[in-house]
């Protein structure tokens, strides 16, 4: 019975609506960044490039409410991390075993950096 209660609690947390401190225009800005990348890829008849660049445009989601210098450093670090992760995954995608090991390594590095460097 206890496992059912824990599972029920986790399922309820998926549909829970919480109040946010972000302003109303922030979801609009994130959608505009992703949509603009997809539109440019569609316009030049390269939708795959539009998909890839829209992943990079998601760095706007890491925008924080702090000083300008801290925001710039944080966004550059996030953009570099996404670029490095994409490049590292692309280099080791030739073999499923190397791909899985590289995914584990990228996940470990991401956890290490976010746990100890952005405190």
For each residue, the residues with C-beta under 8 A, 3 or more apart:
1: 4 5
2: 5 6
3: 6 7
4: 1 7 8
5: 1 2 8 9
6: 2 3 9 10
7: 3 4 10 11
8: 4 5 11 12
9: 5 6 12 13
10: 6 7 13 14
11: 7 8 14 15
12: 8 9 15 16
13: 9 10 16
14: 10 11
15: 11 12
16: 12 13
17:
18:
19:
20:
21: 65
22: 26 27
23: 26
24: 27 28
25: 28 29
26: 22 23 29 30 63
27: 22 24 30 31
28: 24 25 31 32
29: 25 26 32 33 60
30: 26 27 33 34 58 60 61
31: 27 28 34 35
32: 28 29 35 36
33: 29 30 36 37 54 57 58 60
34: 30 31 37 38 54 57 58
35: 31 32 38 39 54
36: 32 33 39 40 57
37: 33 34 40 41 50 53 54 56 57
38: 34 35 41 42 47 50 51 54
39: 35 36 42 43 50
40: 36 37 43 44 50 53
41: 37 38 44 46 47 48 49 50 51 53 54
42: 38 39 45 47 50
43: 39 40
44: 40 41 49
45: 42
46: 41 49 50
47: 38 41 42 50 51
48: 41 51 52
49: 41 44 46 52 53
50: 37 38 39 40 41 42 46 47 53 54
51: 38 41 47 48 54 55
52: 48 49 55 56 86
53: 37 40 41 49 50 56 57
54: 33 34 35 37 38 41 50 51 57 58
55: 51 52 58 82 86
56: 37 52 53 59 79 82 83 86
57: 33 34 36 37 53 54 60
58: 30 33 34 54 55 61 82
59: 56 62 75 78 79 82
60: 29 30 33 57 63 75
61: 30 58
62: 59 74 75 78
63: 26 60 71 75
64: 70 71 74
65: 21
66: 70 71 74
67: 70 71
68: 71 72
69: 72 73
70: 64 66 67 73 74
71: 63 64 66 67 68 74 75
72: 68 69 75 76
73: 69 70 76 77
74: 62 64 66 70 71 77 78 118
75: 59 60 62 63 71 72 78 79
76: 72 73 79 80
77: 73 74 80 81 118
78: 59 62 74 75 81 82
79: 56 59 75 76 82 83
80: 76 77 83 84
81: 77 78 84 85 110 113
82: 55 56 58 59 78 79 85 86
83: 56 79 80 86 87
84: 80 81 87 88
85: 81 82 88 89 106 110
86: 52 55 56 82 83 89 90
87: 83 84 90 91
88: 84 85 91 92 102 105 106
89: 85 86 92 93 99 102 103 106
90: 86 87 93
91: 87 88 102
92: 88 89 95 98 99 101 102
93: 89 90 98 99
94: 98 99
95: 92 98 99
96: 99 100
97: 100 101
98: 92 93 94 95 101 102
99: 89 92 93 94 95 96 102 103
100: 96 97 103 104
101: 92 97 98 104 105
102: 88 89 91 92 98 99 105 106
103: 89 99 100 106 107
104: 100 101 107 108
105: 88 101 102 108 109
106: 85 88 89 102 103 109 110
107: 103 104 110 111
108: 104 105 111 112
109: 105 106 112 113
110: 81 85 106 107 113 114
111: 107 108 114 115
112: 108 109 115 116
113: 81 109 110 116 117 118
114: 110 111 117 118
115: 111 112 119
116: 112 113 119
117: 113 114
118: 74 77 113 114
119: 115 116
